[in-house]
Amino acid sequence: MTYYQETDSKMIFSFPHEPSYPVPIEPIIET
């Protein structure tokens, strides 16, 4: 699973065989 930071409170998760969709995030994502 790969993710792309869209906003400070949302991220888009991409699945190999599924469309990307925005999901709310609360924890801090380490880069």
Stockholm file with secondary structure:
# STOCKHOLM 1.0

chainA/1-31         MTYYQETDSKMIFSFPHEPSYPVPIEPIIET
#=GR chainA/1-31 SS CEEEECSSSEEEEEETTEEEEEEECCSCCCC
#=GC SS_cons        CEEEECSSSEEEEEETTEEEEEEECCSCCCC
//
